[in-house]
C-alpha cells in the first residue's frame, strides 16, 4: 500500500465497510462505522502505513465498532419501545432521544437514576444497588415504576415536535 493516506482511502474504505455492512445490515450505519475506522486510521497513519497488518487492523476495528454500535442500540431498545420504536439495529432519531430525555426529567430522581444506570450505563441491578446504597429489590421496583412513569409521560405526547428557534 502507498504511504499516502489519500491514495489508500478507497481501498481501506472498502475493507472497513464490508464487516460493518454484514453486522449492521444498514448501508448508512455501515458507512458511518467505516468513516470512524478511517478517522482512527488517519490518526495512527504514521505507524499503520508501513504495517503489513493494516488490512487486518481495518477489519478488526470495523468489526469492533459495529459490535459496539449493536450493543448501544440494544441498551436503547427497552426505552425506544416506550416511544413506539424498536430499532434494534438502527440509531435512534434525535426526536426519540429528546422525548426520552424530557420524559426522564419528569420522573423521580431515584427512578431516573436507576433507569439511567440500567439502560444508558448498562449497570447490573446489583451494581445499581451498590451505587445507590439500596437493595436489589428496591432497584427492581424503581426500574419498574420508572418505566411505568415513562410510558405514561411518553403516551401523553400527542403533538409532533416543532422545531425551536
C-alpha positions, 0 to 999 in steps of 0.5 A, a space after each residue: 500500500 502507498 504511504 499516502 493516506 489519500 491514495 489508500 482511502 478507497 481501498 481501506 474504505 472498502 475493507 472497513 465497510 464490508 464487516 460493518 455492512 454484514 453486522 449492521 445490515 444498514 448501508 448508512 450505519 455501515 458507512 458511518 462505522 467505516 468513516 470512524 475506522 478511517 478517522 482512527 486510521 488517519 490518526 495512527 497513519 504514521 505507524 499503520 502505513 508501513 504495517 503489513 497488518 493494516 488490512 487486518 487492523 481495518 477489519 478488526 476495528 470495523 468489526 469492533 465498532 459495529 459490535 459496539 454500535 449493536 450493543 448501544 442500540 440494544 441498551 436503547 431498545 427497552 426505552 425506544 419501545 416506550 416511544 413506539 420504536 424498536 430499532 434494534 439495529 438502527 440509531 435512534 432519531 434525535 426526536 426519540 432521544 429528546 422525548 426520552 430525555 424530557 420524559 426522564 426529567 419528569 420522573 423521580 430522581 431515584 427512578 431516573 437514576 436507576 433507569 439511567 444506570 440500567 439502560 444508558 450505563 448498562 449497570 447490573 441491578 446489583 451494581 445499581 444497588 451498590 451505587 445507590 446504597 439500596 437493595 436489589 429489590 428496591 432497584 427492581 421496583 424503581 426500574 419498574 415504576 420508572 418505566 411505568 412513569 415513562 410510558 405514561 409521560 411518553 403516551 401523553 405526547 400527542 403533538 409532533 415536535 416543532 422545531 425551536 428557534 
